[in-house]
Amino acid sequence: MAFVAVKENKVDGSISGKFYVDDQCIDCDRCRELCPSCFGRDEELGYSIVIKQPETQEEEDLCQEAMSTCPVEAIGDDGE
């Protein structure tokens, strides 16, 4: 079964904008390792959140890589 990030299931705490994390996150740390300037961890709830939307092409590319390599596809791009 393939996983797909679902916009309606965004986790609380993420900054609004193009990229988001949904409730399928397994807290693997992949996105935070790839782009620590944009992804952080909600310590209380134990999953990743978007702490900043990308501002540079490099951050955009790293967010795209995080999205494409997330093992459960919990990162989405809603195009906003």
N, CA, C and O atoms as CSV, one atom per row, in Angstrom:
chain,resi,resn,atom,element,x,y,z
A,1,MET,N,N,0.839,-1.187,0.000
A,1,MET,CA,C,0.000,0.000,0.000
A,1,MET,C,C,0.883,1.249,0.000
A,1,MET,O,O,1.791,1.364,0.823
A,2,ALA,N,N,0.632,2.150,-0.882
A,2,ALA,CA,C,1.407,3.386,-0.962
A,2,ALA,C,C,0.811,4.434,-0.035
A,2,ALA,O,O,-0.407,4.548,0.106
A,3,PHE,N,N,1.680,5.181,0.580
A,3,PHE,CA,C,1.264,6.284,1.436
A,3,PHE,C,C,1.290,7.567,0.610
A,3,PHE,O,O,2.085,7.696,-0.321
A,4,VAL,N,N,0.446,8.486,0.943
A,4,VAL,CA,C,0.425,9.795,0.300
A,4,VAL,C,C,0.072,10.823,1.362
A,4,VAL,O,O,-0.877,10.636,2.124
A,5,ALA,N,N,0.845,11.918,1.414
A,5,ALA,CA,C,0.540,12.977,2.369
A,5,ALA,C,C,-0.830,13.566,2.061
A,5,ALA,O,O,-1.166,13.800,0.900
A,6,VAL,N,N,-1.616,13.804,3.104
A,6,VAL,CA,C,-2.976,14.309,2.954
A,6,VAL,C,C,-3.069,15.673,3.634
A,6,VAL,O,O,-2.868,15.798,4.841
A,7,LYS,N,N,-3.377,16.680,2.839
A,7,LYS,CA,C,-3.431,18.058,3.333
A,7,LYS,C,C,-4.376,18.207,4.530
A,7,LYS,O,O,-4.077,18.948,5.466
A,8,GLU,N,N,-5.496,17.515,4.504
A,8,GLU,CA,C,-6.478,17.611,5.587
A,8,GLU,C,C,-5.962,17.007,6.891
A,8,GLU,O,O,-6.547,17.229,7.951
A,9,ASN,N,N,-4.864,16.241,6.817
A,9,ASN,CA,C,-4.300,15.588,8.002
A,9,ASN,C,C,-3.000,16.241,8.459
A,9,ASN,O,O,-2.183,15.603,9.122
A,10,LYS,N,N,-2.807,17.518,8.106
A,10,LYS,CA,C,-1.608,18.234,8.553
A,10,LYS,C,C,-1.508,18.184,10.066
A,10,LYS,O,O,-2.512,18.266,10.774
A,11,VAL,N,N,-0.274,18.047,10.552
A,11,VAL,CA,C,-0.073,18.063,11.999
A,11,VAL,C,C,-0.094,19.502,12.503
A,11,VAL,O,O,0.265,20.432,11.780
A,12,ASP,N,N,-0.516,19.668,13.739
A,12,ASP,CA,C,-0.518,20.989,14.364
A,12,ASP,C,C,0.921,21.445,14.568
A,12,ASP,O,O,1.823,20.630,14.761
A,13,GLY,N,N,1.116,22.733,14.524
A,13,GLY,CA,C,2.420,23.302,14.815
A,13,GLY,C,C,3.233,23.706,13.611
A,13,GLY,O,O,4.194,24.462,13.746
A,14,SER,N,N,2.877,23.224,12.436
A,14,SER,CA,C,3.623,23.587,11.242
A,14,SER,C,C,3.268,24.997,10.787
A,14,SER,O,O,2.143,25.462,10.973
A,15,ILE,N,N,4.243,25.663,10.191
A,15,ILE,CA,C,4.044,26.977,9.595
A,15,ILE,C,C,3.202,26.804,8.330
A,15,ILE,O,O,3.426,25.872,7.558
A,16,SER,N,N,2.255,27.684,8.121
A,16,SER,CA,C,1.422,27.625,6.921
A,16,SER,C,C,2.264,27.873,5.677
A,16,SER,O,O,3.261,28.593,5.715
A,17,GLY,N,N,1.849,27.271,4.595
A,17,GLY,CA,C,2.532,27.473,3.326
A,17,GLY,C,C,2.562,26.213,2.494
A,17,GLY,O,O,1.818,25.263,2.738
A,18,LYS,N,N,3.423,26.225,1.521
A,18,LYS,CA,C,3.509,25.183,0.507
A,18,LYS,C,C,3.743,23.785,1.082
A,18,LYS,O,O,3.006,22.854,0.756
A,19,PHE,N,N,4.745,23.628,1.922
A,19,PHE,CA,C,5.092,22.305,2.466
A,19,PHE,C,C,4.394,22.080,3.797
A,19,PHE,O,O,4.171,23.011,4.571
A,20,TYR,N,N,4.058,20.832,4.042
A,20,TYR,CA,C,3.426,20.448,5.308
A,20,TYR,C,C,3.804,19.017,5.656
A,20,TYR,O,O,4.289,18.266,4.810
A,21,VAL,N,N,3.577,18.652,6.904
A,21,VAL,CA,C,3.757,17.285,7.389
A,21,VAL,C,C,2.399,16.815,7.863
A,21,VAL,O,O,1.683,17.547,8.546
A,22,ASP,N,N,2.041,15.579,7.495
A,22,ASP,CA,C,0.747,15.060,7.959
A,22,ASP,C,C,0.943,14.043,9.078
A,22,ASP,O,O,2.069,13.764,9.489
A,23,ASP,N,N,-0.160,13.495,9.562
A,23,ASP,CA,C,-0.129,12.630,10.741
A,23,ASP,C,C,0.431,11.230,10.494
A,23,ASP,O,O,0.389,10.390,11.393
A,24,GLN,N,N,0.949,10.964,9.307
A,24,GLN,CA,C,1.611,9.679,9.037
A,24,GLN,C,C,3.072,9.690,9.489
A,24,GLN,O,O,3.738,8.655,9.463
A,25,CYS,N,N,3.575,10.865,9.907
A,25,CYS,CA,C,4.979,11.017,10.290
A,25,CYS,C,C,5.363,9.989,11.353
A,25,CYS,O,O,4.650,9.796,12.339
A,26,ILE,N,N,6.502,9.336,11.133
A,26,ILE,CA,C,7.002,8.338,12.087
A,26,ILE,C,C,8.226,8.853,12.846
A,26,ILE,O,O,8.902,8.082,13.528
A,27,ASP,N,N,8.511,10.146,12.731
A,27,ASP,CA,C,9.602,10.775,13.470
A,27,ASP,C,C,10.947,10.134,13.163
A,27,ASP,O,O,11.746,9.891,14.068
A,28,CYS,N,N,11.197,9.859,11.879
A,28,CYS,CA,C,12.441,9.185,11.485
A,28,CYS,C,C,13.628,10.139,11.417
A,28,CYS,O,O,14.773,9.686,11.402
A,29,ASP,N,N,13.386,11.436,11.376
A,29,ASP,CA,C,14.425,12.461,11.375
A,29,ASP,C,C,15.003,12.754,9.989
A,29,ASP,O,O,15.871,13.619,9.873
A,30,ARG,N,N,14.563,12.077,8.955
A,30,ARG,CA,C,15.110,12.267,7.603
A,30,ARG,C,C,14.981,13.716,7.149
A,30,ARG,O,O,15.964,14.307,6.703
A,31,CYS,N,N,13.802,14.295,7.252
A,31,CYS,CA,C,13.593,15.670,6.779
A,31,CYS,C,C,14.409,16.665,7.596
A,31,CYS,O,O,14.924,17.642,7.053
A,32,ARG,N,N,14.525,16.421,8.888
A,32,ARG,CA,C,15.283,17.329,9.754
A,32,ARG,C,C,16.772,17.259,9.461
A,32,ARG,O,O,17.479,18.257,9.598
A,33,GLU,N,N,17.254,16.088,9.059
A,33,GLU,CA,C,18.654,15.951,8.671
A,33,GLU,C,C,18.921,16.647,7.336
A,33,GLU,O,O,19.949,17.304,7.171
A,34,LEU,N,N,18.002,16.504,6.392
A,34,LEU,CA,C,18.179,17.104,5.065
A,34,LEU,C,C,18.060,18.619,5.081
A,34,LEU,O,O,18.856,19.313,4.448
A,35,CYS,N,N,17.075,19.134,5.796
A,35,CYS,CA,C,16.815,20.579,5.764
A,35,CYS,C,C,16.430,21.083,7.159
A,35,CYS,O,O,15.265,21.390,7.412
A,36,PRO,N,N,17.414,21.164,8.062
A,36,PRO,CA,C,17.115,21.590,9.433
A,36,PRO,C,C,16.616,23.031,9.532
A,36,PRO,O,O,16.033,23.408,10.549
A,37,SER,N,N,16.833,23.831,8.507
A,37,SER,CA,C,16.334,25.206,8.561
A,37,SER,C,C,14.825,25.265,8.341
A,37,SER,O,O,14.185,26.244,8.725
A,38,CYS,N,N,14.247,24.227,7.725
A,38,CYS,CA,C,12.810,24.228,7.432
A,38,CYS,C,C,12.010,23.208,8.244
A,38,CYS,O,O,10.812,23.395,8.455
A,39,PHE,N,N,12.653,22.139,8.698
A,39,PHE,CA,C,11.947,21.108,9.457
A,39,PHE,C,C,12.486,21.033,10.877
A,39,PHE,O,O,13.693,21.116,11.103
A,40,GLY,N,N,11.583,20.878,11.819
A,40,GLY,CA,C,11.953,20.721,13.212
A,40,GLY,C,C,11.135,19.596,13.824
A,40,GLY,O,O,10.396,18.903,13.125
A,41,ARG,N,N,11.269,19.422,15.115
A,41,ARG,CA,C,10.551,18.348,15.810
A,41,ARG,C,C,9.654,18.948,16.876
A,41,ARG,O,O,10.078,19.812,17.644
A,42,ASP,N,N,8.418,18.488,16.918
A,42,ASP,CA,C,7.531,18.831,18.019
A,42,ASP,C,C,7.855,17.841,19.131
A,42,ASP,O,O,7.436,16.684,19.087
A,43,GLU,N,N,8.599,18.303,20.122
A,43,GLU,CA,C,9.079,17.428,21.195
A,43,GLU,C,C,7.935,16.804,21.989
A,43,GLU,O,O,8.020,15.646,22.397
A,44,GLU,N,N,6.892,17.552,22.204
A,44,GLU,CA,C,5.766,17.059,23.003
A,44,GLU,C,C,5.007,15.942,22.297
A,44,GLU,O,O,4.650,14.936,22.910
A,45,LEU,N,N,4.762,16.130,20.997
A,45,LEU,CA,C,3.968,15.156,20.253
A,45,LEU,C,C,4.807,14.105,19.531
A,45,LEU,O,O,4.292,13.049,19.165
A,46,GLY,N,N,6.098,14.384,19.322
A,46,GLY,CA,C,6.996,13.380,18.772
A,46,GLY,C,C,6.909,13.185,17.268
A,46,GLY,O,O,6.923,12.049,16.795
A,47,TYR,N,N,6.820,14.259,16.514
A,47,TYR,CA,C,6.867,14.163,15.057
A,47,TYR,C,C,7.442,15.436,14.467
A,47,TYR,O,O,7.593,16.443,15.159
A,48,SER,N,N,7.760,15.383,13.183
A,48,SER,CA,C,8.327,16.549,12.506
A,48,SER,C,C,7.253,17.565,12.166
A,48,SER,O,O,6.086,17.229,11.965
A,49,ILE,N,N,7.685,18.821,12.110
A,49,ILE,CA,C,6.822,19.915,11.680
A,49,ILE,C,C,7.634,20.826,10.767
A,49,ILE,O,O,8.864,20.799,10.779
A,50,VAL,N,N,6.937,21.626,9.983
A,50,VAL,CA,C,7.591,22.643,9.169
A,50,VAL,C,C,7.746,23.879,10.050
A,50,VAL,O,O,6.758,24.458,10.501
A,51,ILE,N,N,8.994,24.277,10.290
A,51,ILE,CA,C,9.243,25.436,11.149
A,51,ILE,C,C,9.449,26.706,10.331
A,51,ILE,O,O,9.367,27.815,10.860
A,52,LYS,N,N,9.717,26.538,9.044
A,52,LYS,CA,C,9.910,27.668,8.141
A,52,LYS,C,C,9.725,27.173,6.719
A,52,LYS,O,O,10.240,26.118,6.352
A,53,GLN,N,N,8.997,27.925,5.927
A,53,GLN,CA,C,8.871,27.595,4.510
A,53,GLN,C,C,10.166,28.005,3.800
A,53,GLN,O,O,10.815,28.966,4.213
A,54,PRO,N,N,10.545,27.291,2.743
A,54,PRO,CA,C,11.804,27.617,2.060
A,54,PRO,C,C,11.814,29.035,1.507
A,54,PRO,O,O,10.822,29.520,0.965
A,55,GLU,N,N,12.963,29.684,1.659
A,55,GLU,CA,C,13.133,31.053,1.178
A,55,GLU,C,C,14.150,31.149,0.048
A,55,GLU,O,O,14.209,32.159,-0.653
A,56,THR,N,N,14.946,30.105,-0.129
A,56,THR,CA,C,15.959,30.096,-1.182
A,56,THR,C,C,15.735,28.872,-2.075
A,56,THR,O,O,15.010,27.947,-1.709
A,57,GLN,N,N,16.359,28.883,-3.229
A,57,GLN,CA,C,16.257,27.721,-4.116
A,57,GLN,C,C,16.861,26.486,-3.459
A,57,GLN,O,O,16.347,25.380,-3.619
A,58,GLU,N,N,17.950,26.672,-2.722
A,58,GLU,CA,C,18.572,25.542,-2.036
A,58,GLU,C,C,17.609,24.923,-1.019
A,58,GLU,O,O,17.471,23.702,-0.959
A,59,GLU,N,N,16.943,25.763,-0.220
A,59,GLU,CA,C,15.963,25.239,0.741
A,59,GLU,C,C,14.798,24.567,0.023
A,59,GLU,O,O,14.321,23.522,0.466
A,60,GLU,N,N,14.340,25.148,-1.067
A,60,GLU,CA,C,13.263,24.539,-1.858
A,60,GLU,C,C,13.681,23.152,-2.335
A,60,GLU,O,O,12.916,22.194,-2.223
A,61,ASP,N,N,14.896,23.051,-2.867
A,61,ASP,CA,C,15.400,21.764,-3.360
A,61,ASP,C,C,15.508,20.745,-2.238
A,61,ASP,O,O,15.167,19.577,-2.427
A,62,LEU,N,N,15.982,21.176,-1.062
A,62,LEU,CA,C,16.108,20.269,0.076
A,62,LEU,C,C,14.740,19.813,0.584
A,62,LEU,O,O,14.579,18.658,0.977
A,63,CYS,N,N,13.760,20.709,0.579
A,63,CYS,CA,C,12.394,20.326,0.975
A,63,CYS,C,C,11.811,19.330,-0.017
A,63,CYS,O,O,11.140,18.376,0.377
A,64,GLN,N,N,12.065,19.547,-1.288
A,64,GLN,CA,C,11.597,18.608,-2.312
A,64,GLN,C,C,12.252,17.239,-2.119
A,64,GLN,O,O,11.595,16.205,-2.249
A,65,GLU,N,N,13.559,17.241,-1.806
A,65,GLU,CA,C,14.257,15.979,-1.562
A,65,GLU,C,C,13.701,15.284,-0.321
A,65,GLU,O,O,13.500,14.070,-0.322
A,66,ALA,N,N,13.454,16.057,0.737
A,66,ALA,CA,C,12.870,15.482,1.959
A,66,ALA,C,C,11.515,14.855,1.644
A,66,ALA,O,O,11.204,13.764,2.122
A,67,MET,N,N,10.719,15.543,0.847
A,67,MET,CA,C,9.398,15.030,0.485
A,67,MET,C,C,9.528,13.736,-0.320
A,67,MET,O,O,8.801,12.775,-0.070
A,68,SER,N,N,10.440,13.709,-1.274
A,68,SER,CA,C,10.546,12.536,-2.150
A,68,SER,C,C,11.209,11.345,-1.463
A,68,SER,O,O,11.055,10.213,-1.921
A,69,THR,N,N,11.944,11.576,-0.373
A,69,THR,CA,C,12.614,10.466,0.303
A,69,THR,C,C,11.980,10.094,1.639
A,69,THR,O,O,12.459,9.179,2.308
A,70,CYS,N,N,10.923,10.775,2.037
A,70,CYS,CA,C,10.229,10.422,3.281
A,70,CYS,C,C,9.718,8.985,3.176
A,70,CYS,O,O,8.988,8.661,2.239
A,71,PRO,N,N,10.090,8.122,4.121
A,71,PRO,CA,C,9.717,6.718,4.004
A,71,PRO,C,C,8.221,6.425,4.063
A,71,PRO,O,O,7.778,5.375,3.596
A,72,VAL,N,N,7.441,7.338,4.631
A,72,VAL,CA,C,5.982,7.124,4.694
A,72,VAL,C,C,5.216,8.202,3.946
A,72,VAL,O,O,3.996,8.304,4.073
A,73,GLU,N,N,5.935,9.016,3.157
A,73,GLU,CA,C,5.329,10.071,2.360
A,73,GLU,C,C,4.436,11.002,3.197
A,73,GLU,O,O,3.321,11.345,2.806
A,74,ALA,N,N,4.971,11.395,4.362
A,74,ALA,CA,C,4.212,12.269,5.266
A,74,ALA,C,C,4.410,13.750,4.958
A,74,ALA,O,O,3.768,14.600,5.575
A,75,ILE,N,N,5.286,14.065,4.015
A,75,ILE,CA,C,5.519,15.462,3.628
A,75,ILE,C,C,4.772,15.728,2.333
A,75,ILE,O,O,4.870,14.973,1.366
A,76,GLY,N,N,4.026,16.815,2.342
A,76,GLY,CA,C,3.258,17.182,1.154
A,76,GLY,C,C,3.594,18.562,0.666
A,76,GLY,O,O,4.188,19.366,1.384
A,77,ASP,N,N,3.211,18.830,-0.556
A,77,ASP,CA,C,3.379,20.130,-1.208
A,77,ASP,C,C,2.020,20.501,-1.759
A,77,ASP,O,O,1.557,19.919,-2.740
A,78,ASP,N,N,1.372,21.485,-1.118
A,78,ASP,CA,C,0.029,21.842,-1.572
A,78,ASP,C,C,0.043,22.974,-2.583
A,78,ASP,O,O,-1.011,23.459,-2.996
A,79,GLY,N,N,1.255,23.400,-2.987
A,79,GLY,CA,C,1.370,24.395,-4.043
A,79,GLY,C,C,1.126,25.830,-3.620
A,79,GLY,O,O,1.231,26.735,-4.447
A,80,GLU,N,N,0.804,26.066,-2.360
A,80,GLU,CA,C,0.541,27.438,-1.900
A,80,GLU,C,C,1.804,28.245,-1.822
A,80,GLU,O,O,1.764,29.419,-1.454
